[in-house]
Amino acid sequence: QNPEQLFVAQELINKVNQSVAELRCI
């Protein structure tokens, strides 16, 4: 595994978590 892929995956997870948090606030 290269670190770049891991970083991209982390960013994707952050975006998903943010979206979920926003949906819960509505």
N, C-alpha and C positions, 0 to 999 in steps of 0.2 A: 504493500500500500504506500502510495506517495502522500506526503503531508498536504499537498495541494488539494487532493480529492477529499481528504479529511476536513480541511478548512471549508470547502464548498458545502460539504454535507452539514457541517455545523451551522453555516449561514442559513441553509435551507430549513433546518430544524428551528432556528431562531425565528424565521419568518412565519413558519407554521404556528409556533407557540404564540406569536404576537397576534396572528389572525384569530386563533382560538380565544385568546384573552379579550379581544375586541368584540367577538361574537357574544361572549358571556356577559359583557357589560350592557349589551343592547337589551 
